[in-house]
Structure formats: structure tokens, C-alpha cells
Amino acid sequence: MSTVKVQFLFDFGSPNAYLSHKVIPAIEARQGVRFEYVPILLGGLFKLTGNRSPAETTAHIENKRKYMMLELQRFVDTHGLTAYRMNPHFPVNTLQLMRGAVAAQREGVEGLFERYVDRMFAHMWEDGLKLDDPQVLRATLEADGFDAARFEAALGDADVKGTLLANTQAAFERGAFGAPTFFVGEEMFFGKDRLRDVEEEIARVKTSA
């Protein structure tokens, strides 16, 4: 694997982060790199930057809203992401989910974090579950074979909470304002539509190394 540092700042509440997650493995395979997944809290980042979600900012701009849906469908079609479905409960409060991601990362068990991320993205944007309902989340964790009680206990851990806040603050200080955000070294790219640019930057850095 290449030593190029590539980071993916994500929140499960972003459909574009989900779509990016599905495309990242192909980039990793082509470029011989591994993306570092960094959990952040999108709502917290919005507060820090004064930003708002596209659903809010385009609610009364019909042409722009229609174009955004068209652009999303083009991406889905291009990459064959036929499992994607808009979550009927959107927006979903992802605080506990993102703390869960940090907790899974901290466990240090090989593959645990990756499987948690993959399953939560799928449940959010393929299965359309209301994952901010504690009962739904517990049932989902149990069905996926996770230790639900252990996860629930970790959600209140001060270090878990602090790490998520620190990740979000660091993202803000580096210039991020939403998700998905990517860093190749210190070069920032925003949105799933910049994945081609991300890949080109990875290739450039590899060549110049």
C-alpha cells in the first residue's frame, strides 16, 4: 500500500457520504492506497461554520433541488449503486451513531470499525431505518452480531464523546464545512463529485514522492 495519506471525513446522515463510501474501494484498488475514515458530527460542524444542509438551503429553490436529485441519480447510475434509497425518516439524528463509530474504532478489534461503518451506512441509505430510535438501533446492532450492550455503554464514555468533538473541531480548523470531505495530505476536497479530483491528487502525490 502507498504511504499517501488520504482521509474521508464522514457522518452517516449524509447520503453523499454513503455514495462516496461505496465508490472508495475501487479508488483504493486502483491507486494502492487506504482511505482513513474519520468520524465527525455533521450537525456540530454546521454549527461551527454557520452552514446548513442542502435540504434546508434548497427547500424553496425548485430548479436547484430538481437538479441536485438529477445529479445524485446520475452518480447512482454511473456507479451501479442500485441499493440506494432515500431514508424516509431523513433527517436522522446521528449523534449516537457517530459516537458508536468512534467506540468501534477505539476497540482496536480488526475489522470491527469497518464492518460497523458499512452496516450503518447500509441501514441508513439502503434499508431506510430510523436509527435515532434507541430500540431500532439496539435491534439493528444485535441483528448484525455486534455487542449492543457494550456499544450502548460506550456511547456515554467521556473519551468517546471527546474524540468525536475533537474530530469535528479539527475538521473545522482544517477548513471543512460539510460531509463528505476528503484530504489528500493537506489538500481538501468536498463532495462526492470531487472523487475524481481526489484520485488524481493521489496519483500526482504518488508520482512526485
C-alpha positions as YAML, in Angstrom:
chain: A
units: angstrom
residues:
- id: 1
  name: MET
  ca: [0.00, 0.00, 0.00]
- id: 2
  name: SER
  ca: [1.08, 3.56, -0.77]
- id: 3
  name: THR
  ca: [2.09, 5.89, 2.06]
- id: 4
  name: VAL
  ca: [-0.06, 8.72, 0.66]
- id: 5
  name: LYS
  ca: [-2.31, 9.95, 3.48]
- id: 6
  name: VAL
  ca: [-5.93, 10.05, 2.36]
- id: 7
  name: GLN
  ca: [-8.74, 10.85, 4.79]
- id: 8
  name: PHE
  ca: [-12.51, 10.60, 4.46]
- id: 9
  name: LEU
  ca: [-14.46, 12.73, 6.94]
- id: 10
  name: PHE
  ca: [-17.95, 11.30, 7.20]
- id: 11
  name: ASP
  ca: [-21.27, 11.31, 9.01]
- id: 12
  name: PHE
  ca: [-23.88, 8.59, 8.45]
- id: 13
  name: GLY
  ca: [-26.52, 11.28, 7.99]
- id: 14
  name: SER
  ca: [-25.11, 12.34, 4.62]
- id: 15
  name: PRO
  ca: [-26.37, 10.42, 1.58]
- id: 16
  name: ASN
  ca: [-23.39, 11.70, -0.36]
- id: 17
  name: ALA
  ca: [-21.06, 10.25, 2.26]
- id: 18
  name: TYR
  ca: [-22.78, 6.89, 1.76]
- id: 19
  name: LEU
  ca: [-22.37, 7.13, -2.01]
- id: 20
  name: SER
  ca: [-18.70, 8.04, -1.57]
- id: 21
  name: HIS
  ca: [-18.22, 5.09, 0.77]
- id: 22
  name: LYS
  ca: [-19.47, 2.76, -1.94]
- id: 23
  name: VAL
  ca: [-17.06, 4.15, -4.54]
- id: 24
  name: ILE
  ca: [-13.95, 4.44, -2.34]
- id: 25
  name: PRO
  ca: [-12.95, 0.73, -2.56]
- id: 26
  name: ALA
  ca: [-12.46, 0.98, -6.32]
- id: 27
  name: ILE
  ca: [-10.19, 4.02, -5.89]
- id: 28
  name: GLU
  ca: [-8.22, 2.20, -3.20]
- id: 29
  name: ALA
  ca: [-7.75, -0.78, -5.52]
- id: 30
  name: ARG
  ca: [-6.67, 1.34, -8.49]
- id: 31
  name: GLN
  ca: [-4.30, 3.55, -6.54]
- id: 32
  name: GLY
  ca: [-2.99, 1.12, -3.94]
- id: 33
  name: VAL
  ca: [-3.99, 3.38, -1.05]
- id: 34
  name: ARG
  ca: [-6.15, 3.04, 2.01]
- id: 35
  name: PHE
  ca: [-8.59, 5.81, 2.96]
- id: 36
  name: GLU
  ca: [-8.59, 6.67, 6.65]
- id: 37
  name: TYR
  ca: [-12.20, 7.06, 7.80]
- id: 38
  name: VAL
  ca: [-12.63, 9.91, 10.29]
- id: 39
  name: PRO
  ca: [-15.99, 10.12, 12.13]
- id: 40
  name: ILE
  ca: [-17.26, 13.67, 12.58]
- id: 41
  name: LEU
  ca: [-20.58, 15.14, 13.72]
- id: 42
  name: LEU
  ca: [-22.08, 16.97, 10.78]
- id: 43
  name: GLY
  ca: [-24.53, 18.92, 12.93]
- id: 44
  name: GLY
  ca: [-21.66, 20.13, 15.07]
- id: 45
  name: LEU
  ca: [-19.67, 21.15, 12.01]
- id: 46
  name: PHE
  ca: [-22.67, 23.07, 10.69]
- id: 47
  name: LYS
  ca: [-22.86, 24.98, 13.97]
- id: 48
  name: LEU
  ca: [-19.16, 25.80, 13.89]
- id: 49
  name: THR
  ca: [-19.30, 27.09, 10.32]
- id: 50
  name: GLY
  ca: [-22.81, 28.54, 10.18]
- id: 51
  name: ASN
  ca: [-23.56, 26.13, 7.34]
- id: 52
  name: ARG
  ca: [-26.86, 24.32, 6.77]
- id: 53
  name: SER
  ca: [-27.81, 21.14, 4.97]
- id: 54
  name: PRO
  ca: [-28.65, 21.25, 1.24]
- id: 55
  name: ALA
  ca: [-32.17, 20.06, 2.12]
- id: 56
  name: GLU
  ca: [-32.66, 23.31, 4.04]
- id: 57
  name: THR
  ca: [-30.87, 25.69, 1.69]
- id: 58
  name: THR
  ca: [-32.60, 24.41, -1.46]
- id: 59
  name: ALA
  ca: [-36.06, 23.78, 0.01]
- id: 60
  name: HIS
  ca: [-37.55, 26.78, -1.80]
- id: 61
  name: ILE
  ca: [-35.38, 26.70, -4.93]
- id: 62
  name: GLU
  ca: [-37.24, 24.15, -7.01]
- id: 63
  name: ASN
  ca: [-34.94, 24.15, -10.03]
- id: 64
  name: LYS
  ca: [-31.84, 23.66, -7.92]
- id: 65
  name: ARG
  ca: [-33.50, 20.95, -5.84]
- id: 66
  name: LYS
  ca: [-34.54, 19.10, -9.02]
- id: 67
  name: TYR
  ca: [-31.02, 19.39, -10.44]
- id: 68
  name: MET
  ca: [-29.47, 18.04, -7.25]
- id: 69
  name: MET
  ca: [-31.74, 15.00, -7.45]
- id: 70
  name: LEU
  ca: [-30.83, 14.54, -11.11]
- id: 71
  name: GLU
  ca: [-27.12, 14.78, -10.32]
- id: 72
  name: LEU
  ca: [-27.47, 12.26, -7.50]
- id: 73
  name: GLN
  ca: [-29.30, 9.84, -9.80]
- id: 74
  name: ARG
  ca: [-26.57, 10.19, -12.42]
- id: 75
  name: PHE
  ca: [-23.97, 9.25, -9.81]
- id: 76
  name: VAL
  ca: [-26.06, 6.26, -8.71]
- id: 77
  name: ASP
  ca: [-26.47, 5.11, -12.31]
- id: 78
  name: THR
  ca: [-22.81, 5.64, -13.21]
- id: 79
  name: HIS
  ca: [-21.58, 3.51, -10.33]
- id: 80
  name: GLY
  ca: [-24.40, 0.96, -10.32]
- id: 81
  name: LEU
  ca: [-25.48, 1.80, -6.77]
- id: 82
  name: THR
  ca: [-28.97, 0.40, -7.20]
- id: 83
  name: ALA
  ca: [-29.41, -0.39, -3.49]
- id: 84
  name: TYR
  ca: [-29.52, 3.32, -2.62]
- id: 85
  name: ARG
  ca: [-32.80, 4.62, -1.22]
- id: 86
  name: MET
  ca: [-33.59, 7.98, 0.34]
- id: 87
  name: ASN
  ca: [-34.20, 7.43, 4.04]
- id: 88
  name: PRO
  ca: [-37.90, 8.14, 4.72]
- id: 89
  name: HIS
  ca: [-37.01, 9.40, 8.21]
- id: 90
  name: PHE
  ca: [-34.49, 11.98, 6.96]
- id: 91
  name: PRO
  ca: [-33.07, 13.92, 8.70]
- id: 92
  name: VAL
  ca: [-31.94, 11.35, 11.27]
- id: 93
  name: ASN
  ca: [-30.05, 12.47, 14.38]
- id: 94
  name: THR
  ca: [-26.71, 10.70, 14.06]
- id: 95
  name: LEU
  ca: [-25.08, 11.64, 17.38]
- id: 96
  name: GLN
  ca: [-25.28, 8.14, 18.85]
- id: 97
  name: LEU
  ca: [-24.33, 6.52, 15.55]
- id: 98
  name: MET
  ca: [-21.21, 8.63, 15.23]
- id: 99
  name: ARG
  ca: [-20.24, 8.01, 18.86]
- id: 100
  name: GLY
  ca: [-20.69, 4.33, 18.02]
- id: 101
  name: ALA
  ca: [-18.24, 4.70, 15.15]
- id: 102
  name: VAL
  ca: [-15.66, 6.23, 17.48]
- id: 103
  name: ALA
  ca: [-16.28, 3.46, 20.02]
- id: 104
  name: ALA
  ca: [-15.82, 0.79, 17.35]
- id: 105
  name: GLN
  ca: [-12.59, 2.45, 16.26]
- id: 106
  name: ARG
  ca: [-11.30, 2.55, 19.84]
- id: 107
  name: GLU
  ca: [-11.97, -1.16, 20.39]
- id: 108
  name: GLY
  ca: [-8.98, -1.99, 18.21]
- id: 109
  name: VAL
  ca: [-10.59, -5.23, 17.03]
- id: 110
  name: GLU
  ca: [-9.59, -5.96, 13.44]
- id: 111
  name: GLY
  ca: [-12.42, -5.27, 11.04]
- id: 112
  name: LEU
  ca: [-14.92, -4.11, 13.71]
- id: 113
  name: PHE
  ca: [-14.90, -0.44, 12.77]
- id: 114
  name: GLU
  ca: [-15.05, -1.19, 9.05]
- id: 115
  name: ARG
  ca: [-17.99, -3.56, 9.48]
- id: 116
  name: TYR
  ca: [-19.83, -1.12, 11.74]
- id: 117
  name: VAL
  ca: [-19.41, 1.68, 9.22]
- id: 118
  name: ASP
  ca: [-20.52, -0.47, 6.32]
- id: 119
  name: ARG
  ca: [-23.61, -1.80, 8.13]
- id: 120
  name: MET
  ca: [-24.73, 1.59, 9.48]
- id: 121
  name: PHE
  ca: [-24.40, 3.21, 6.06]
- id: 122
  name: ALA
  ca: [-26.43, 0.35, 4.58]
- id: 123
  name: HIS
  ca: [-29.13, 0.55, 7.23]
- id: 124
  name: MET
  ca: [-29.40, 4.30, 6.74]
- id: 125
  name: TRP
  ca: [-29.33, 4.53, 2.94]
- id: 126
  name: GLU
  ca: [-30.45, 1.11, 1.75]
- id: 127
  name: ASP
  ca: [-32.82, -0.15, 4.45]
- id: 128
  name: GLY
  ca: [-34.25, 3.24, 5.43]
- id: 129
  name: LEU
  ca: [-34.18, 2.59, 9.19]
- id: 130
  name: LYS
  ca: [-34.88, 5.20, 11.83]
- id: 131
  name: LEU
  ca: [-31.54, 4.78, 13.55]
- id: 132
  name: ASP
  ca: [-32.06, 7.60, 16.05]
- id: 133
  name: ASP
  ca: [-34.66, 5.39, 17.74]
- id: 134
  name: PRO
  ca: [-32.74, 3.58, 20.52]
- id: 135
  name: GLN
  ca: [-34.84, 0.43, 20.16]
- id: 136
  name: VAL
  ca: [-34.27, 0.29, 16.41]
- id: 137
  name: LEU
  ca: [-30.55, 0.84, 16.86]
- id: 138
  name: ARG
  ca: [-30.28, -1.88, 19.52]
- id: 139
  name: ALA
  ca: [-32.19, -4.38, 17.36]
- id: 140
  name: THR
  ca: [-30.00, -3.50, 14.39]
- id: 141
  name: LEU
  ca: [-26.76, -3.95, 16.33]
- id: 142
  name: GLU
  ca: [-27.94, -7.30, 17.67]
- id: 143
  name: ALA
  ca: [-29.05, -8.49, 14.22]
- id: 144
  name: ASP
  ca: [-25.62, -7.61, 12.83]
- id: 145
  name: GLY
  ca: [-23.87, -9.56, 15.56]
- id: 146
  name: PHE
  ca: [-22.48, -6.58, 17.47]
- id: 147
  name: ASP
  ca: [-22.40, -6.44, 21.28]
- id: 148
  name: ALA
  ca: [-25.27, -3.97, 21.65]
- id: 149
  name: ALA
  ca: [-24.87, -3.56, 25.41]
- id: 150
  name: ARG
  ca: [-21.16, -2.83, 25.03]
- id: 151
  name: PHE
  ca: [-21.86, -0.25, 22.33]
- id: 152
  name: GLU
  ca: [-24.57, 1.43, 24.38]
- id: 153
  name: ALA
  ca: [-22.26, 1.68, 27.37]
- id: 154
  name: ALA
  ca: [-19.52, 3.21, 25.22]
- id: 155
  name: LEU
  ca: [-21.85, 5.93, 23.90]
- id: 156
  name: GLY
  ca: [-21.66, 7.70, 27.25]
- id: 157
  name: ASP
  ca: [-17.91, 7.31, 27.63]
- id: 158
  name: ALA
  ca: [-16.20, 10.68, 28.09]
- id: 159
  name: ASP
  ca: [-13.30, 9.72, 25.82]
- id: 160
  name: VAL
  ca: [-15.67, 8.64, 23.04]
- id: 161
  name: LYS
  ca: [-17.61, 11.90, 23.29]
- id: 162
  name: GLY
  ca: [-14.39, 13.90, 23.44]
- id: 163
  name: THR
  ca: [-12.87, 12.20, 20.41]
- id: 164
  name: LEU
  ca: [-15.93, 12.90, 18.26]
- id: 165
  name: LEU
  ca: [-15.92, 16.54, 19.34]
- id: 166
  name: ALA
  ca: [-12.18, 16.81, 18.71]
- id: 167
  name: ASN
  ca: [-12.53, 15.26, 15.24]
- id: 168
  name: THR
  ca: [-15.25, 17.75, 14.40]
- id: 169
  name: GLN
  ca: [-13.28, 20.72, 15.74]
- id: 170
  name: ALA
  ca: [-10.17, 19.62, 13.84]
- id: 171
  name: ALA
  ca: [-12.22, 19.29, 10.65]
- id: 172
  name: PHE
  ca: [-13.46, 22.87, 11.10]
- id: 173
  name: GLU
  ca: [-9.95, 24.17, 11.75]
- id: 174
  name: ARG
  ca: [-8.71, 22.49, 8.56]
- id: 175
  name: GLY
  ca: [-11.39, 24.24, 6.51]
- id: 176
  name: ALA
  ca: [-14.16, 21.64, 6.34]
- id: 177
  name: PHE
  ca: [-17.77, 22.81, 6.30]
- id: 178
  name: GLY
  ca: [-19.72, 19.65, 5.43]
- id: 179
  name: ALA
  ca: [-19.56, 15.98, 4.54]
- id: 180
  name: PRO
  ca: [-18.19, 14.16, 2.73]
- id: 181
  name: THR
  ca: [-14.84, 15.93, 2.96]
- id: 182
  name: PHE
  ca: [-11.58, 14.40, 1.76]
- id: 183
  name: PHE
  ca: [-7.98, 15.27, 2.48]
- id: 184
  name: VAL
  ca: [-5.05, 14.07, 0.39]
- id: 185
  name: GLY
  ca: [-2.22, 15.24, 2.61]
- id: 186
  name: GLU
  ca: [-3.39, 18.75, 3.39]
- id: 187
  name: GLU
  ca: [-5.30, 19.27, 0.12]
- id: 188
  name: MET
  ca: [-9.04, 19.41, 0.83]
- id: 189
  name: PHE
  ca: [-11.83, 18.26, -1.48]
- id: 190
  name: PHE
  ca: [-15.56, 18.47, -0.75]
- id: 191
  name: GLY
  ca: [-18.36, 16.29, -2.02]
- id: 192
  name: LYS
  ca: [-18.73, 13.01, -3.86]
- id: 193
  name: ASP
  ca: [-18.31, 14.82, -7.17]
- id: 194
  name: ARG
  ca: [-14.71, 15.57, -6.26]
- id: 195
  name: LEU
  ca: [-13.71, 11.92, -6.00]
- id: 196
  name: ARG
  ca: [-12.13, 12.08, -9.46]
- id: 197
  name: ASP
  ca: [-10.06, 15.04, -8.27]
- id: 198
  name: VAL
  ca: [-9.18, 13.12, -5.12]
- id: 199
  name: GLU
  ca: [-7.94, 10.20, -7.19]
- id: 200
  name: GLU
  ca: [-5.96, 12.46, -9.50]
- id: 201
  name: GLU
  ca: [-4.30, 14.12, -6.49]
- id: 202
  name: ILE
  ca: [-3.43, 10.72, -5.03]
- id: 203
  name: ALA
  ca: [-1.81, 9.72, -8.32]
- id: 204
  name: ARG
  ca: [0.05, 13.03, -8.50]
- id: 205
  name: VAL
  ca: [1.42, 12.70, -4.97]
- id: 206
  name: LYS
  ca: [2.50, 9.11, -5.63]
- id: 207
  name: THR
  ca: [4.32, 10.17, -8.78]
- id: 208
  name: SER
  ca: [6.13, 13.04, -7.10]
- id: 209
  name: ALA
  ca: [7.08, 11.06, -3.99]
...
